[in-house]
Amino acid sequence: MTTTKGGLADVVAGQTAICTVGHAGDSLHYRGYSVSELSQHASFEEVAYLLIYGELPNLQQLKQYKQSLHSLKGLPQPICHLLKSMPATAHPMDVLRTTCSMLGTLEPVSANHTAQDIANRLLMLFPAALLYWYHFHLEGRSIDVMVEADSIAAYFLKLLLGKFENTIALHELIEKTLDISLILYAEHEFNASTFTARVCVSTLSDIYSGLTAAIGTLRGPLHGGANEAAMSLIQEFETAQAAEKGILQKLQDKKLIMGFGHRVYKTRDPRSDIIKAQSQKLSVALKDKKIFAVSQKIEEVMRAQKGLFPNLDFYSASAYYFCGIPTILFTPLFVISRLCGWTAHCIEQLQNNKLIRPTAEYTGPSPKPFVPLNDR
Ligand code: COA
């Protein structure tokens, strides 16, 4: 008989040296560094390096890393053709999943093109592919992806918004918010998509297969898709008062409120306060009177009624909204960041590999004699 709860809750399914989730008062550490300190003092590129290479870079290493990232910007012609041929109605997560798989055929893994090289390439290629597809289908134009930018956050914003000057105070705040959000989303132990990637590479399949499978897993609203679902929920309400009434009704109807609750954290998601503070700063800067107030009211009702706290996805939704990012690009941003964690886990899995293949408790019929076709 099975001894586990549903959904493998509380099951320790392996070992990792990459990340601790919730083990010390609902905190989060990447390779020993608290995510709160990383988000205050480091850039996303430093965190990407930490996850992909195992150590924080020194000044020289960071400079070289950023230079090498920016040399990896281009989109191969076959990828441009592929992006143009995908329908405008496709979900951008499907666009990234398909692009990832296609790149695996064009730039396959080899001794000279390792998992680390591939992660770096995808850090630059995913924003370019996503926004190339987005502008082509929305405005019928092929954008130039070879623009100058001194961070991945700035690169994404320049490709999305065209004119983006991070010398303007508001743009600086927007870039900082996106950079922090990429840090917060970068890694989270044995979450569903990371576990998927580890299962995949444990068969000795390649990293592209692991990442492609992980993107498909992240897409669902119980996982990465929650930030888009949270935004749709927030936008249902015109006022905080309407939000209170609406959420109470949804709870009465036993509906899930997206962006709340967590499988591992029990009292708080340590990332939520960090992104909430950024969302609040942007709300003030943009003189928003609705979105942040509605969000806060939803949080208040969820705490009072269900004792549930917002997870990272809830205030990421309003933060991204204030950054001018369309809702359909929220979960793809999560991909751009989490690919660092996925890569770190794939590498770790393969360093001490054992095929991941659990067993199941059988609940079907007892053995019975075969009935020939004509007698059925
Ligand atoms: N809205 C309403 N009720 C919720 C809820 C939410 N977001 N999250 C959990 N609950 C309730 C469940 O209905 C359940 O109530 P019950 O005991 O009366 O049946 C109880 O809280 C325990 O939840 P459970 O579904 O067992 O927790 P889980 O560990 O299986 O699920 C999540 C964790 C994250 C999947 C779940 O909280 C959820 O669906 N959240 C919304 C989606 C989301 O934000 N995902 C991103 C996660 S980072």
Residues whose N, C-alpha, C, O or C-beta is under 5 A from the ligand:
A	BS01	COA	P221 L222 H223 A226 K255 L256 I257 M258 G259 F260 G261 H262 R263 N311
